[in-house]
């Protein structure tokens, strides 16, 4: 944590000299410019109100351009040059106004006592800024109390420390209950630590125990212990810390995840595959425009058994004699062409789809009749308040990821919609909040595929059914605009591409002022908090995913803390 040289957090660093609601506030800095950084959280007390803002720019100025051009320190005594600079050269802050809070009359005054009694049952809450402070209103860096006033006190249940202010290291919280109510996103260029930040957020959610989490772990990073590629140090898996509350699921029979046996294996029954699941793979399998017609005919011919029956078809021909005794070649009765002729489908279109689907036909995790309904076991685990990490193991292709994640999510969506409707109509048990974590989200939520995937439906509509997404991606510009607009909380590390920056900031007030701030984050361990899930934008130094994090999360030392740790581990 960086500590500012300003030892007293209540000390004034400047005063308001201009600005407005549409053009930001301007403040004259009264301390050395190096003591304030872009992104600093500042407070402007003014009468009965207190304003909160974000420093978006520092600008050097002079009362006359000549004073800025002349190097008077070279021709004047140091004391005189310093005095001259203090009168003629200055630094202005540009402050993005974010919130205002009614603080009432001066504490200790008779008016304050009456005001406090009036607001005892309904304390003032931060509001969007609707007015401006007067000229010369003091500006100071936010104290720990100010941060807690806006972002929450770390000691309160559900308030999870995600990072610290860059100047003075004050903890900054997110409200986990609010966080899970709408879909969220974690963004950042490759190598900025998205996976570590996601582990931190997931650990907070699991510890808070108000929502179940389903992680589609494409690269087998979250369940069991791992080794960091850049430092070579051990990275603790979520299964290690939440032993009985996390179930690691391996895709396919006899799957091993980092040489460890998962809690159970996921096998997909052929009867669970729908034509819509195949249409989703149009790009990956290079399917033709005739595919929907063929799929519809298969479903009409065989119902839920269409996938098995289509896989079993051959491409053989047989020779028969006609009524004249001549031999001719015709499709085998069990062939694709024979079925196509009966179904009124062009044989070449049917055979073309059969060829394309060979990549799925050969997948060992697709079986005719699984020994156990592992899809139902995933759903039941989530309903019971456990967390599921689906590790794809050796199946790391985009085809595996798109197919399995969408099919499983579709099944889960059906269950949660049914439970929600039962809860609202007959008062049955309220569904448990569910967060689905999706890596490489642009592969599932790009413009071409967003309309087809279950994930897009969840982002747009499933909040009312207790299901939200947490998407992780390095290319947010490739995610469909409509999906991005539905994200409540956005946590973004450094992004170098202008289109990606624009996508993360889309729909947010003050995005022009935040654009440069996002581009100038440190490549690691600095993130910008944005969106509905946080009261105001703020750059923070993110927590480190290390032993100290786990000690702080569970509590350290003493028998009481050990008991709490065992409880969190599920024993």
C-alpha positions in Angstrom: 0.0 0.0 0.0 1.3 3.4 -1.0 1.3 6.0 1.7 0.9 9.6 0.9 3.3 12.1 2.4 0.2 14.0 3.6 0.2 12.5 7.1 -3.1 14.1 8.1 -5.9 12.8 5.9 -8.1 15.7 7.0 -5.6 18.3 5.8 -6.7 20.5 2.9 -4.9 19.9 -0.4 -6.6 22.7 -2.3 -9.8 24.8 -2.9 -12.5 25.1 -5.6 -11.8 27.7 -8.2 -14.4 26.9 -10.9 -16.2 24.3 -12.9 -19.7 22.9 -13.0 -21.8 19.8 -13.3 -21.2 19.4 -17.1 -17.5 20.3 -17.1 -16.3 18.9 -13.8 -15.0 20.9 -10.8 -11.6 22.7 -10.8 -9.5 23.1 -7.7 -6.3 25.0 -7.0 -3.7 22.7 -5.4 -2.0 24.0 -2.3 0.4 21.1 -1.8 3.1 19.7 -4.1 1.6 18.1 -7.2 3.4 14.8 -6.6 1.3 14.3 -3.5 -1.9 13.8 -5.5 -2.4 11.3 -8.3 -4.9 10.8 -11.0 -7.8 8.8 -9.6 -7.5 10.2 -6.1 -10.8 10.1 -4.1 -11.4 13.6 -2.7 -13.9 15.2 -0.4 -15.3 18.8 -0.7 -17.2 19.8 2.5 -19.6 22.7 1.9 -22.2 23.8 4.4 -24.8 21.2 5.0 -23.5 19.0 2.2 -20.4 17.0 1.5 -19.3 16.3 -2.1 -17.3 13.3 -3.2 -15.3 13.3 -6.4 -12.5 11.7 -8.4 -9.4 13.5 -9.6 -9.3 13.0 -13.4 -6.5 15.4 -14.4 -3.7 17.6 -13.0 -2.9 20.7 -15.0 0.1 23.0 -14.6 -0.7 26.7 -14.9 0.8 30.2 -14.5 -0.6 33.6 -13.8 1.4 34.8 -16.8 3.0 32.5 -19.4 6.3 34.3 -19.0 6.7 33.0 -15.4 6.3 29.5 -16.7 8.9 30.0 -19.5 11.5 31.7 -17.3 13.8 29.6 -15.1 14.0 32.1 -12.3 15.6 29.6 -10.0 18.8 30.0 -12.0 19.0 33.8 -11.6 17.4 34.4 -8.2 18.2 33.2 -4.7 16.4 29.9 -3.9 14.2 31.5 -1.2 13.1 34.3 -3.5 12.6 32.0 -6.5 10.4 29.7 -4.3 8.3 32.6 -3.1 7.9 33.8 -6.7 6.9 30.4 -7.9 4.4 30.1 -5.1 2.7 33.3 -6.3 2.8 32.8 -10.0 2.9 29.0 -10.8 0.2 26.6 -9.7 -1.4 23.2 -10.3 -5.1 22.7 -10.9 -7.1 19.6 -10.3 -10.0 18.5 -12.4 -12.5 16.7 -10.3 -15.3 14.4 -11.6 -18.2 15.0 -9.2 -19.7 11.7 -8.2 -21.8 11.9 -5.1 -23.2 14.3 -2.5 -24.2 13.5 1.1 -26.2 15.7 3.4 -24.2 16.0 6.6 -26.4 18.6 8.4 -25.4 21.5 10.6 -22.1 21.7 12.5 -21.9 18.8 15.0 -22.4 20.1 18.6 -24.7 22.9 17.6 -28.4 23.0 18.7 -29.4 22.8 15.0 -27.4 19.6 14.6 -29.2 17.9 17.5 -32.6 18.6 16.0 -31.4 17.5 12.5 -29.9 14.3 13.9 -33.2 13.5 15.6 -35.2 14.1 12.5 -32.9 11.7 10.5 -32.5 9.1 13.2 -34.8 6.6 11.4 -33.8 7.5 7.9 -30.1 8.5 7.8 -29.0 10.5 4.7 -27.7 8.5 1.8 -25.2 9.5 -0.9 -27.0 11.0 -3.9 -26.0 11.9 -7.4 -24.6 15.4 -7.6 -27.3 18.0 -8.3 -25.6 21.2 -7.3 -22.0 22.7 -6.9 -19.9 23.8 -3.9 -19.1 27.5 -3.7 -15.8 29.1 -4.7 -13.0 28.4 -2.3 -14.7 25.4 -0.7 -11.8 23.2 0.7 -10.7 20.0 -1.0 -9.1 17.2 0.9 -8.1 13.6 0.3 -10.7 11.1 1.5 -10.0 9.5 4.9 -10.7 5.9 5.8 -14.0 7.1 7.3 -15.0 8.7 4.0 -14.2 5.6 2.1 -16.3 3.5 4.5 -19.2 6.0 4.3 -19.4 5.5 0.5 -18.2 2.0 -0.1 -19.0 0.4 3.2 -17.2 -0.7 6.4 -15.1 -3.9 6.0 -16.4 -5.1 9.4 -20.0 -5.2 8.1 -21.3 -8.5 6.8 -21.4 -8.7 3.1 -18.8 -5.9 2.6 -15.8 -7.5 0.9 -12.5 -5.7 0.5 -11.5 -5.8 -3.1 -8.6 -3.4 -2.9 -7.1 -0.3 -1.4 -6.9 3.4 -2.3 -3.6 4.1 -4.1 -2.6 7.2 -2.0 -3.2 6.1 1.6 -4.1 2.4 1.4 -7.7 2.7 2.8 -9.7 -0.5 2.2 -12.4 -0.3 -0.5 -15.3 -2.7 -0.4 -17.9 -4.1 -2.7 -21.3 -5.1 -1.4 -21.6 -8.8 -2.3 -25.3 -8.9 -1.9 -25.7 -6.1 -4.4 -22.9 -7.5 -6.6 -24.7 -10.8 -7.3 -28.0 -9.1 -8.1 -26.9 -8.1 -11.6 -24.4 -9.6 -14.0 -20.8 -8.4 -13.7 -17.6 -8.4 -15.6 -13.8 -8.7 -14.9 -11.8 -7.3 -17.8 -8.1 -6.6 -18.5 -5.5 -7.3 -21.1 -3.7 -10.6 -21.1 -1.3 -10.8 -18.2 -3.0 -8.2 -16.0 -4.1 -10.8 -13.4 -7.8 -11.3 -14.3 -7.7 -14.9 -13.0 -6.2 -13.9 -9.6 -8.8 -11.1 -9.2 -11.5 -13.5 -10.1 -10.3 -16.0 -7.5 -10.4 -13.2 -4.9 -14.0 -12.3 -5.8 -15.1 -16.0 -5.9 -13.5 -16.6 -2.5 -15.4 -13.6 -1.1 -18.7 -15.0 -2.6 -18.1 -18.5 -1.2 -17.1 -17.2 2.2 -20.2 -14.9 2.3 -22.4 -18.0 1.4 -25.3 -16.1 0.0 -25.1 -17.4 -3.5 -24.0 -20.6 -5.3 -21.3 -20.3 -7.9 -20.9 -22.3 -11.1 -17.5 -21.8 -12.7 -16.8 -22.9 -16.3 -13.1 -23.5 -15.8 -11.8 -23.7 -19.4 -8.1 -23.8 -18.3 -8.4 -25.8 -15.1 -7.2 -22.8 -12.9 -9.8 -22.4 -10.1 -10.4 -25.8 -8.5 -7.1 -27.5 -7.4 -3.8 -25.9 -6.5 -1.8 -24.4 -9.4 1.6 -22.9 -10.1 1.9 -19.3 -11.3 3.4 -19.2 -14.7 5.3 -15.9 -14.1 6.6 -16.5 -10.5 6.6 -20.3 -10.2 4.9 -19.9 -6.8 2.0 -22.1 -5.6 -1.5 -20.8 -6.2 -4.0 -22.2 -3.8 -7.2 -23.6 -5.4 -10.7 -22.8 -4.1 -11.3 -26.5 -3.4 -8.3 -26.5 -1.0 -9.9 -23.7 1.1 -13.6 -24.6 0.8 -13.2 -28.3 0.9 -16.7 -29.7 1.3 -18.5 -26.7 -0.2 -16.8 -26.8 -3.5 -17.3 -29.7 -5.9 -14.8 -30.0 -8.8 -16.3 -31.8 -11.8 -14.3 -33.3 -14.6 -15.6 -33.4 -18.1 -15.7 -36.9 -19.5 -15.1 -40.4 -18.0 -12.0 -41.0 -16.0 -11.0 -37.3 -16.2 -8.1 -36.1 -14.1 -7.6 -32.4 -13.2 -3.9 -31.6 -12.6 -3.4 -35.3 -11.8 -6.2 -35.2 -9.2 -9.5 -37.0 -9.2 -12.5 -34.7 -9.3 -15.5 -35.2 -7.1 -17.4 -36.6 -10.0 -17.4 -36.6 -13.8 -19.8 -34.9 -16.2 -21.2 -37.1 -19.0 -23.9 -35.7 -21.3 -26.7 -38.0 -22.4 -27.4 -38.0 -26.1 -31.1 -37.4 -25.4 -30.3 -34.1 -23.7 -28.8 -32.6 -26.9 -31.3 -30.4 -28.8 -31.0 -29.0 -32.4 -30.5 -25.6 -30.9 -27.3 -26.8 -29.2 -26.0 -27.8 -32.6 -27.0 -24.5 -34.3 -25.0 -22.7 -31.7 -21.9 -24.3 -33.2 -22.5 -22.9 -36.7 -19.3 -20.9 -36.7 -17.1 -23.5 -35.0 -18.3 -26.4 -37.2 -18.7 -24.3 -40.4 -22.3 -25.4 -40.7 -24.2 -24.6 -43.8 -27.4 -22.6 -44.2 -29.3 -25.9 -44.7 -28.4 -27.1 -41.2 -31.6 -25.9 -39.4 -33.8 -27.7 -42.0 -31.9 -31.0 -41.5 -32.0 -30.7 -37.8 -35.7 -29.9 -37.7 -36.3 -33.0 -39.9 -34.2 -35.2 -37.5 -36.2 -34.0 -34.5 -39.4 -34.6 -36.3 -38.4 -38.1 -37.3 -36.8 -39.3 -34.0 -37.7 -36.8 -31.2 -35.2 -36.7 -28.4 -33.4 -39.7 -29.8 -32.4 -37.8 -32.9 -28.7 -37.5 -32.0 -28.1 -41.2 -31.3 -30.1 -42.2 -34.4 -28.2 -39.8 -36.6 -24.8 -40.9 -35.3 -25.7 -44.6 -35.9 -26.5 -43.9 -39.6 -24.0 -45.1 -42.2 -23.0 -43.9 -45.6 -23.1 -47.3 -47.3 -24.9 -48.4 -50.4 -26.3 -51.7 -51.5 -26.9 -53.3 -54.9 -30.4 -54.5 -55.7 -32.1 -55.9 -58.8 -35.0 -54.1 -60.4 -38.0 -55.7 -61.9 -36.1 -56.1 -65.2 -33.3 -58.0 -63.4 -30.8 -55.2 -63.7 -28.5 -54.3 -60.8 -28.5 -50.8 -59.4 -26.9 -49.1 -56.5 -29.1 -47.5 -53.8 -28.5 -46.1 -50.3 -28.3 -48.6 -47.5 -31.6 -48.7 -45.5 -29.7 -47.4 -42.4 -27.8 -44.7 -44.3 -28.1 -40.9 -44.1 -29.2 -40.7 -47.7 -32.0 -43.3 -47.1 -33.4 -41.3 -44.2 -33.1 -38.0 -46.1 -35.1 -39.4 -48.9 -37.9 -40.5 -46.5 -37.8 -37.2 -44.6 -37.8 -35.0 -47.8 -34.4 -33.6 -47.1 -31.7 -33.1 -49.7 -29.3 -36.1 -49.2 -26.2 -34.0 -49.8 -27.3 -31.5 -47.0 -27.9 -34.4 -44.6 -24.6 -36.1 -45.4 -22.8 -32.7 -45.1 -24.2 -32.2 -41.6 -23.3 -35.8 -40.7 -19.7 -35.1 -41.7 -19.6 -31.9 -39.6 -21.0 -33.6 -36.6 -18.3 -36.3 -36.5 -16.3 -34.0 -34.3 -19.1 -34.3 -31.7 -19.9 -37.9 -32.4 -16.4 -38.8 -31.3 -16.5 -36.9 -27.9 -16.2 -39.4 -25.1 -18.2 -37.2 -22.7 -21.3 -37.7 -24.9 -22.8 -41.1 -24.1 -26.0 -42.9 -24.9 -27.0 -43.7 -21.3 -24.9 -42.3 -18.5 -24.6 -44.5 -15.4 -25.7 -41.5 -13.3 -27.4 -38.2 -14.2 -24.4 -36.0 -13.6 -26.1 -33.0 -15.1 -28.8 -33.3 -12.4 -26.1 -33.8 -9.8 -24.6 -30.4 -10.8 -28.0 -28.8 -10.5 -28.7 -30.4 -7.1 -25.3 -29.3 -5.8 -26.0 -25.7 -6.7 -29.5 -25.8 -5.3 -28.1 -27.2 -2.0 -25.8 -24.1 -1.7 -22.6 -25.8 -2.9 -20.3 -24.4 -5.5 -19.4 -26.3 -8.7 -16.2 -25.8 -10.7 -16.5 -27.6 -14.1 -12.9 -28.2 -15.3 -12.6 -29.1 -18.9 -9.4 -31.1 -18.4 -8.1 -32.3 -21.8 -11.1 -30.9 -23.7 -9.9 -27.3 -24.1 -11.1 -26.6 -27.6 -13.6 -23.9 -28.3 -16.0 -26.5 -29.6 -16.0 -28.3 -26.2 -16.4 -25.0 -24.3 -19.2 -23.7 -26.4 -21.2 -26.9 -26.5 -20.9 -28.0 -22.9 -21.2 -24.7 -21.2 -24.3 -23.6 -23.2 -26.0 -27.0 -22.8 -25.5 -27.2 -19.1 -26.5 -23.5 -18.6 -29.7 -24.1 -20.6 -30.6 -27.0 -18.3 -29.9 -24.9 -15.2 -31.9 -22.0 -16.6 -34.9 -24.2 -17.0 -34.7 -25.4 -13.4 -34.3 -21.9 -11.9 -37.1 -20.5 -14.0 -39.4 -23.3 -12.8 -38.3 -22.8 -9.1 -38.9 -19.0 -9.4 -42.3 -19.4 -10.9 -43.3 -21.9 -8.1 -42.0 -19.5 -5.5 -43.9 -16.5 -6.8 -47.2 -18.4 -7.5 -47.4 -20.7 -4.5 -44.9 -19.4 -2.0 -42.6 -22.4 -2.2 -38.9 -22.2 -1.2 -37.2 -19.1 -2.7 -34.5 -20.1 -5.2 -30.9 -19.6 -4.2 -29.0 -16.9 -6.0 -26.7 -18.4 -8.6 -23.7 -16.8 -10.3 -22.4 -18.4 -13.4 -18.7 -17.6 -14.2 -17.7 -17.6 -17.8 -14.2 -17.3 -19.1 -13.4 -16.2 -22.7 -16.8 -14.6 -22.7 -16.5 -13.1 -26.2 -16.6 -16.6 -27.7 -20.1 -17.1 -26.3 -21.4 -13.5 -26.3 -20.2 -11.9 -29.5 -22.6 -10.2 -31.9 -23.0 -13.3 -34.1 -23.7 -15.8 -31.3 -25.3 -13.6 -28.6 -28.9 -14.1 -29.8 -28.5 -17.9 -29.7 -26.7 -18.6 -26.4 -28.4 -19.1 -23.1 -25.8 -16.7 -21.6 -27.2 -13.8 -23.5 -30.6 -14.6 -22.2 -29.3 -14.7 -18.6 -27.5 -11.3 -19.0 -30.7 -9.7 -20.3 -33.5 -11.4 -18.4 -32.5 -13.9 -15.8 -31.8 -11.4 -13.0 -35.5 -11.8 -12.0 -34.9 -15.6 -11.9 -32.0 -15.3 -9.4 -29.3 -16.1 -12.0 -26.5 -13.7 -13.0 -23.3 -13.9 -14.9 -19.7 -13.1 -14.0 -17.9 -12.8 -17.3 -14.1 -12.7 -17.6 -12.5 -11.4 -20.8 -9.5 -9.7 -22.3 -11.4 -8.4 -25.3 -14.6 -6.7 -24.1 -15.0 -4.9 -27.4 -15.9 -8.3 -29.0 -18.8 -8.8 -26.6 -22.2 -7.8 -27.9 -23.2 -4.2 -27.0 -26.6 -5.3 -25.6 -24.9 -7.7 -23.2 -22.3 -5.2 -22.0 -25.1 -2.7 -21.3 -26.6 -5.3 -18.8 -23.5 -5.6 -16.7 -23.9 -4.0 -13.3 -20.4 -4.1 -11.9 -17.3 -3.8 -14.0 -13.9 -4.4 -12.6 -11.2 -3.6 -15.2 -7.5 -3.9 -15.2 -5.3 -2.2 -17.8 -6.5 -2.2 -21.4 -4.4 -1.0 -24.2 -6.9 -1.2 -27.1 -9.1 1.9 -27.5 -12.1 -0.2 -28.6 -11.8 -2.3 -25.4 -11.6 0.8 -23.3 -14.7 2.2 -25.0 -16.6 -1.0 -24.4 -15.9 -1.2 -20.7 -16.9 2.5 -20.2 -20.0 2.3 -22.4 -23.2 3.6 -20.8 -21.4 5.2 -17.9 -21.4 8.9 -16.9 -18.1 10.7 -17.1 -16.6 8.0 -19.4 -14.5 10.6 -21.3 -12.8 11.5 -18.1 -12.3 7.9 -17.1 -10.9 6.8 -20.4 -7.4 8.0 -19.8 -7.5 6.7 -16.2 -8.2 3.2 -17.4 -5.4 3.4 -20.0 -2.9 4.5 -17.4 -3.5 1.8 -14.8 -0.5 -0.2 -13.8 -0.3 -3.4 -15.9 -0.7 -5.5 -12.7 -2.5 -5.1 -9.4 -4.5 -2.0 -10.2 -8.1 -2.0 -11.3 -10.9 0.5 -11.9 -14.2 -0.2 -10.2 -17.2 0.9 -12.3 -20.9 0.5 -12.7 -24.0 -0.1 -10.8 -22.4 -2.3 -8.1 -20.2 0.4 -6.7 -21.4 3.9 -5.6 -18.8 5.7 -7.8 -15.9 4.9 -10.1 -12.6 4.5 -8.3 -9.2 3.1 -9.2 -7.8 0.8 -6.5 -4.7 -1.3 -5.8 -6.2 -4.8 -5.8 -5.6 -7.3 -3.1 -2.9 -10.0 -3.6 -4.1 -13.6 -3.8 -1.7 -15.0 -1.2 -1.6 -16.5 2.3 -2.2 -13.1 3.9 -5.5 -12.8 1.9 -6.7 -16.1 3.3 -5.8 -15.2 6.8 -7.7 -11.9 6.5 -10.7 -13.7 4.9 -11.0 -16.4 7.6 -9.5 -14.6 10.5 -6.1 -15.6 12.1 -5.1 -17.0 15.4 -7.1 -18.1 18.4 -9.4 -21.0 19.0 -12.5 -19.0 18.0 -10.9 -18.2 14.6 -9.9 -21.8 14.1 -13.5 -22.9 14.7 -14.7 -20.3 12.2 -12.3 -21.6 9.7 -13.5 -25.2 10.1 -17.0 -24.0 9.7 -16.1 -22.2 6.5 -14.5 -25.3 5.2 -17.7 -27.2 5.8 -16.6 -29.5 8.7 
